[in-house]
Amino acid sequence: MVVASDLDIFLERCGSCHKKGGGAEPVNPAAKAGVVWAKYFKRDRHPGDLNGTINADEMNQIVVFLQNHAAGSDHPVAAIIPKQGK
């Protein structure tokens, strides 16, 4: 069984909207601290409805990715989806 990485899940699930021409702004993990990303999703701040498109395991992986690459992390990342050409 092949397990997708947090990056793969992030690019696949978030990249469908958060890309050039995708209808949503690029995602910049380093724009927020890790704890802020966790609160953002826990408090259901995402403007689009994610129910039915992202399951709980995928959402957990996305939040882990965002936290691992958030401001103040050892490896902050800015606007990764457009840089990947997705």
DSSP file (Angstrom, degrees, kcal/mol; ACC not computed):
  #  RESIDUE AA STRUCTURE BP1 BP2  ACC     N-H-->O    O-->H-N    N-H-->O    O-->H-N    TCO  KAPPA ALPHA  PHI   PSI    X-CA   Y-CA   Z-CA
    1    1 A M              0   0    0      0, 0.0     2,-0.5     0, 0.0     0, 0.0   0.000 360.0 360.0 360.0 129.4    0.0    0.0    0.0
    2    2 A V        -     0   0    0      0, 0.0     2,-0.5     0, 0.0     0, 0.0  -0.807 360.0-153.5 -94.5 129.1    1.4    3.4   -1.0
    3    3 A V        -     0   0    0     -2,-0.5     2,-0.1     0, 0.0     0, 0.0  -0.899  15.9-129.0-104.8 126.0    0.8    6.2    1.5
    4    4 A A        -     0   0    0     -2,-0.5     2,-0.0     1,-0.1     0, 0.0  -0.454  24.7-119.0 -72.5 143.2    0.6    9.7    0.1
    5    5 A S     >  -     0   0    0     -2,-0.1     4,-2.4     1,-0.1     5,-0.2  -0.296  25.5-106.5 -75.0 165.5    2.8   12.3    1.8
    6    6 A D  H  > S+     0   0    0      1,-0.2     4,-2.6     2,-0.2     5,-0.2   0.895 123.6  52.2 -58.1 -40.2    1.4   15.4    3.4
    7    7 A L  H  > S+     0   0    0      2,-0.2     4,-3.0     1,-0.2     5,-0.2   0.923 108.0  50.4 -62.1 -45.3    2.7   17.4    0.5
    8    8 A D  H  > S+     0   0    0      2,-0.2     4,-2.6     1,-0.2     5,-0.2   0.926 113.0  45.4 -59.2 -46.3    1.0   15.1   -2.0
    9    9 A I  H  X>S+     0   0    0     -4,-2.4     4,-3.0     2,-0.2     5,-0.5   0.924 113.3  50.9 -63.3 -44.7   -2.3   15.4   -0.2
   10   10 A F  I  X>S+     0   0    0     -4,-2.6     4,-2.0    -5,-0.2     5,-0.9   0.941 114.1  43.4 -58.3 -49.6   -1.9   19.2    0.1
   11   11 A L  I  X5S+     0   0    0     -4,-3.0     4,-0.7     3,-0.2    -2,-0.2   0.903 118.5  44.2 -64.6 -41.8   -1.2   19.6   -3.6
   12   12 A E  I  X5S+     0   0    0     -4,-2.6     4,-0.5    -5,-0.2    -2,-0.2   0.947 124.0  31.0 -70.2 -49.4   -3.9   17.2   -4.8
   13   13 A R  I  <5S+     0   0    0     -4,-3.0     4,-0.2    -5,-0.2     3,-0.2   0.912 131.5  30.9 -80.6 -43.7   -6.7   18.4   -2.5
   14   14 A C  I >X<S+     0   0    0     -4,-2.0     4,-2.8    -5,-0.5     3,-1.2   0.804 110.4  67.0 -84.9 -30.5   -5.9   22.1   -2.1
   15   15 A G  H 3<<S+     0   0    0     -5,-0.9    -1,-0.2    -4,-0.7    -3,-0.2   0.709  83.6  72.7 -66.1 -21.1   -4.3   22.6   -5.5
   16   16 A S  T 3< S+     0   0    0     -4,-0.5    -1,-0.3    -3,-0.2     3,-0.2   0.825 119.0  15.9 -65.5 -28.5   -7.5   22.0   -7.4
   17   17 A C  T <4 S+     0   0    0     -3,-1.2     7,-1.6    -4,-0.2     2,-1.6   0.736 117.8  66.9-108.8 -37.1   -8.8   25.5   -6.2
   18   18 A H  S  < S+     0   0    0     -4,-2.8     9,-0.4     5,-0.1     2,-0.3  -0.424  85.6  88.6 -90.9  62.8   -5.6   27.2   -5.0
   19   19 A K  S >  S-     0   0    0     -2,-1.6     3,-2.5     5,-0.2     5,-0.4  -0.908  93.6 -63.5-144.2 170.3   -3.9   27.5   -8.3
   20   20 A K  T 3  S+     0   0    0     -2,-0.3     5,-0.1     1,-0.3    -2,-0.0  -0.416 126.9   5.6 -58.9 126.1   -3.7   30.0  -11.2
   21   21 A G  T 3  S+     0   0    0     -2,-0.2    -1,-0.3     3,-0.1    -3,-0.1   0.516 100.2 113.9  76.9   5.1   -7.2   30.1  -12.6
   22   22 A G  S <  S-     0   0    0     -3,-2.5    -2,-0.1     2,-0.3     3,-0.1   0.525  86.1-113.4 -88.9  -6.0   -8.5   27.8   -9.9
   23   23 A G  S    S+     0   0    0     -4,-0.3     2,-0.3     1,-0.2    -5,-0.1   0.377  86.5  80.1  94.6  -6.1  -10.8   30.3   -8.3
   24   24 A A  S    S-     0   0    0     -7,-1.6    -2,-0.3    -5,-0.4    -5,-0.2  -0.955  83.8 -98.2-133.6 153.8   -9.0   30.7   -4.9
   25   25 A E        -     0   0    0     -2,-0.3    -8,-0.1     1,-0.1    -5,-0.0  -0.253  51.7 -88.8 -63.7 153.7   -5.9   32.6   -3.8
   26   26 A P        -     0   0    0      0, 0.0     2,-0.5     0, 0.0    -1,-0.1  -0.303  43.6-117.3 -59.5 149.8   -2.6   30.8   -3.6
   27   27 A V        -     0   0    0     -9,-0.4    53,-0.5    -3,-0.1    54,-0.5  -0.807  25.5-169.5 -94.5 129.7   -1.9   29.2   -0.3
   28   28 A N    >   -     0   0    0     -2,-0.5     3,-2.4    51,-0.2     4,-0.3  -0.877   5.1-170.4-118.7  94.3    1.1   30.5    1.7
   29   29 A P  G >  S+     0   0    0      0, 0.0     3,-1.1     0, 0.0    42,-0.7   0.836  87.3  57.9 -54.0 -33.5    1.8   28.1    4.6
   30   30 A A  G 3  S+     0   0    0     47,-2.1    48,-0.1    40,-0.3    40,-0.1   0.461  84.4  82.7 -78.9   0.5    4.3   30.7    6.0
   31   31 A A  G <  S+     0   0    0     -3,-2.4     2,-0.3    46,-0.2    -1,-0.2   0.691  98.8  34.0 -75.4 -17.6    1.6   33.4    6.2
   32   32 A K  S <  S-     0   0    0     -3,-1.1    39,-2.4    -4,-0.3     2,-0.1  -0.936  88.0-106.0-134.6 155.7    0.4   32.0    9.5
   33   33 A A  B  >  -a   71   0A   0     -2,-0.3     4,-1.9    37,-0.2     3,-0.5  -0.440  40.7-107.9 -72.9 156.8    1.9   30.3   12.5
   34   34 A G  H  > S+     0   0    0     37,-0.7     4,-2.0     1,-0.3     5,-0.1   0.884 119.8  52.1 -55.1 -43.5    1.3   26.6   12.9
   35   35 A V  H  > S+     0   0    0      1,-0.2     4,-2.1     2,-0.2    -1,-0.3   0.839 106.8  54.7 -64.1 -32.4   -1.2   27.1   15.8
   36   36 A V  H  > S+     0   0    0     -3,-0.5     4,-2.6     2,-0.2    -1,-0.2   0.903 105.5  52.0 -68.4 -41.0   -3.1   29.6   13.7
   37   37 A W  H  X S+     0   0    0     -4,-1.9     4,-1.8     2,-0.2     5,-0.3   0.932 109.4  50.1 -59.8 -44.5   -3.5   27.1   10.9
   38   38 A A  H  X S+     0   0    0     -4,-2.0     4,-2.3     1,-0.2    -2,-0.2   0.928 113.5  45.0 -60.2 -45.5   -4.9   24.5   13.3
   39   39 A K  H  X S+     0   0    0     -4,-2.1     4,-2.7     1,-0.2    -1,-0.2   0.868 106.0  62.4 -65.5 -36.5   -7.4   27.0   14.7
   40   40 A Y  H  <>S+     0   0    0     -4,-2.6     5,-2.8     1,-0.2     6,-0.4   0.922 113.7  32.9 -55.3 -47.9   -8.3   28.2   11.2
   41   41 A F  H ><5S+     0   0    0     -4,-1.8     3,-1.3     3,-0.2    -1,-0.2   0.854 115.8  56.3 -80.8 -35.0   -9.6   24.7   10.3
   42   42 A K  H 3<5S+     0   0    0     -4,-2.3    -2,-0.2     1,-0.3    -1,-0.2   0.881 110.7  46.0 -62.1 -37.1  -10.9   23.8   13.7
   43   43 A R  T 3<5S-     0   0    0     -4,-2.7    -1,-0.3    -5,-0.2    -2,-0.2   0.328 114.5-120.3 -88.6   7.6  -13.0   26.9   13.7
   44   44 A D  T < 5 +     0   0    0     -3,-1.3    -3,-0.2    -5,-0.1    -2,-0.1   0.911  59.4 151.5  56.4  49.9  -14.2   26.2   10.2
   45   45 A R      < +     0   0    0     -5,-2.8    -4,-0.2    -6,-0.2    -1,-0.1   0.611  28.9 114.0 -85.4 -14.2  -12.9   29.4    8.7
   46   46 A H        -     0   0    0     -6,-0.4     4,-0.1     1,-0.2     0, 0.0  -0.407  64.9-141.7 -61.2 127.8  -12.3   28.0    5.2
   47   47 A P  S    S+     0   0    0      0, 0.0     2,-0.2     0, 0.0    -1,-0.2   0.806  79.0  65.6 -66.8 -29.5  -14.7   29.9    3.0
   48   48 A G  S    S-     0   0    0      1,-0.1     2,-0.6     2,-0.0    -2,-0.0  -0.619  94.4-104.1 -93.2 154.4  -15.6   26.9    0.8
   49   49 A D        -     0   0    0     -2,-0.2    -1,-0.1     1,-0.2     4,-0.0  -0.653  34.1-179.7 -77.5 118.5  -17.4   23.8    1.9
   50   50 A L    >>  +     0   0    0     -2,-0.6     4,-2.1    -4,-0.1     3,-1.7   0.526  42.3 116.5 -97.0  -7.9  -14.9   21.0    2.3
   51   51 A N  T 34 S+     0   0    0      1,-0.3     4,-0.1     2,-0.2    -2,-0.0  -0.413  84.0  14.9 -63.4 132.0  -17.3   18.4    3.4
   52   52 A G  T 34 S+     0   0    0      2,-0.3    -1,-0.3    -2,-0.1     3,-0.1   0.215 122.9  63.4  88.7 -15.5  -17.5   15.6    0.9
   53   53 A T  T <4 S+     0   0    0     -3,-1.7     2,-0.4     1,-0.3    -2,-0.2   0.706 106.1  34.4-109.1 -29.5  -14.3   16.6   -0.8
   54   54 A I  S  < S-     0   0    0     -4,-2.1    -2,-0.3     4,-0.0    -1,-0.3  -0.981  76.4-147.7-129.8 119.9  -11.7   16.2    1.9
   55   55 A N     >  -     0   0    0     -2,-0.4     4,-2.6    -3,-0.1     5,-0.2  -0.285  33.2 -97.9 -81.3 173.0  -12.0   13.4    4.4
   56   56 A A  H  > S+     0   0    0      1,-0.2     4,-2.2     2,-0.2     5,-0.1   0.864 122.5  50.2 -60.9 -40.2  -10.8   13.6    8.1
   57   57 A D  H  > S+     0   0    0      2,-0.2     4,-2.1     1,-0.2    -1,-0.2   0.922 112.3  47.2 -65.6 -43.6   -7.5   11.9    7.4
   58   58 A E  H  > S+     0   0    0      2,-0.2     4,-2.5     1,-0.2    -2,-0.2   0.907 110.9  52.1 -63.8 -41.4   -6.7   14.1    4.5
   59   59 A M  H  X S+     0   0    0     -4,-2.6     4,-2.6     1,-0.2    -1,-0.2   0.906 108.3  51.5 -62.3 -40.7   -7.6   17.2    6.5
   60   60 A N  H  X S+     0   0    0     -4,-2.2     4,-2.5     1,-0.2    -1,-0.2   0.922 110.6  48.4 -60.8 -44.1   -5.3   16.1    9.3
   61   61 A Q  H  X S+     0   0    0     -4,-2.1     4,-2.5     2,-0.2    -2,-0.2   0.884 110.9  51.1 -64.0 -38.7   -2.5   15.7    6.8
   62   62 A I  H  X S+     0   0    0     -4,-2.5     4,-2.7     2,-0.2    -2,-0.2   0.929 111.4  46.9 -64.1 -45.6   -3.2   19.1    5.3
   63   63 A V  H  X S+     0   0    0     -4,-2.6     4,-2.7     2,-0.2    -2,-0.2   0.903 111.6  51.4 -64.3 -40.8   -3.1   20.7    8.7
   64   64 A V  H  X S+     0   0    0     -4,-2.5     4,-2.7     2,-0.2    -2,-0.2   0.928 111.0  48.6 -60.8 -45.0    0.1   18.9    9.6
   65   65 A F  H  X S+     0   0    0     -4,-2.5     4,-1.2     2,-0.2    -2,-0.2   0.948 112.6  47.4 -59.5 -49.0    1.7   20.1    6.3
   66   66 A L  H  < S+     0   0    0     -4,-2.7     3,-0.3     1,-0.2    -2,-0.2   0.900 114.2  47.2 -60.8 -41.4    0.6   23.7    6.9
   67   67 A Q  H >< S+     0   0    0     -4,-2.7     3,-1.1     1,-0.2   -33,-0.2   0.898 109.7  52.7 -67.0 -40.1    1.9   23.5   10.5
   68   68 A N  H 3< S+     0   0    0     -4,-2.7     7,-0.7     1,-0.2    -1,-0.2   0.722 120.2  34.4 -68.6 -19.7    5.2   22.0    9.5
   69   69 A H  T 3< S+     0   0    0     -4,-1.2     8,-2.2    -3,-0.3    -1,-0.2   0.104  95.1 118.6-122.1  20.4    5.8   24.8    6.9
   70   70 A A  S X  S-     0   0    0     -3,-1.1     3,-2.1     6,-0.2   -40,-0.3  -0.234  79.0 -69.6 -80.5 171.0    4.2   27.7    8.8
   71   71 A A  B 3  S+a   33   0A   0    -39,-2.4   -37,-0.7   -42,-0.7    -1,-0.2  -0.380 125.3  25.2 -57.1 137.7    5.8   30.9   10.0
   72   72 A G  T 3  S+     0   0    0      1,-0.3    -1,-0.3   -39,-0.1     2,-0.1   0.366  97.0 120.8  85.2  -5.4    8.2   30.1   12.8
   73   73 A S  S <  S-     0   0    0     -3,-2.1    -1,-0.3     1,-0.1    -4,-0.1  -0.332  78.4-110.4 -82.1 171.3    8.7   26.5   11.6
   74   74 A D  S    S+     0   0    0      1,-0.2    -5,-0.1    -6,-0.2    -1,-0.1   0.731 114.6  31.7 -71.4 -21.7   12.1   25.0   10.7
   75   75 A H  S    S-     0   0    0     -7,-0.7    -1,-0.2    -5,-0.1    -4,-0.1  -0.494  78.1-175.2-136.8  65.5   11.0   24.9    7.0
   76   76 A P        -     0   0    0      0, 0.0     2,-0.4     0, 0.0    -6,-0.2  -0.339   8.4-161.6 -64.0 144.9    8.6   27.7    6.2
   77   77 A V        -     0   0    0     -8,-2.2   -47,-2.1   -11,-0.1     2,-0.5  -0.990   5.5-151.7-131.5 136.1    7.2   27.6    2.6
   78   78 A A        -     0   0    0     -2,-0.4   -50,-0.2   -49,-0.2   -51,-0.1  -0.930  69.2 -24.6-111.8 130.7    5.5   30.3    0.6
   79   79 A A  S  > S+     0   0    0     -2,-0.5     4,-1.1     1,-0.1   -51,-0.2   0.839  70.2 170.2  41.2  59.1    2.9   29.8   -2.1
   80   80 A I  H  >  +     0   0    0    -53,-0.5     4,-1.4     1,-0.2     5,-0.1   0.826  64.1  63.9 -69.3 -33.5    3.9   26.2   -2.9
   81   81 A I  H >4>S+     0   0    0    -54,-0.5     5,-1.4     1,-0.2     3,-0.7   0.947 104.7  43.0 -64.1 -49.8    0.9   25.4   -5.2
   82   82 A P  H >45S+     0   0    0      0, 0.0     3,-1.3     0, 0.0    -1,-0.2   0.885 111.9  56.2 -62.2 -33.9    1.7   27.9   -7.9
   83   83 A K  H 3<5S+     0   0    0     -4,-1.1    -2,-0.2     1,-0.3    -3,-0.1   0.765 102.8  55.7 -67.6 -23.7    5.4   27.1   -7.8
   84   84 A Q  T <<5S-     0   0    0     -4,-1.4    -1,-0.3    -3,-0.7    -3,-0.1   0.521 111.1-122.8 -84.9  -5.3    4.5   23.4   -8.5
   85   85 A G  T < 5       0   0    0     -3,-1.3    -2,-0.1    -4,-0.4    -4,-0.1   0.723 360.0 360.0  73.2  20.9    2.6   24.4  -11.6
   86   86 A K      <       0   0    0     -5,-1.4    -1,-0.1   -68,-0.1   -67,-0.1   0.461 360.0 360.0 -83.2 360.0   -0.6   22.8  -10.5
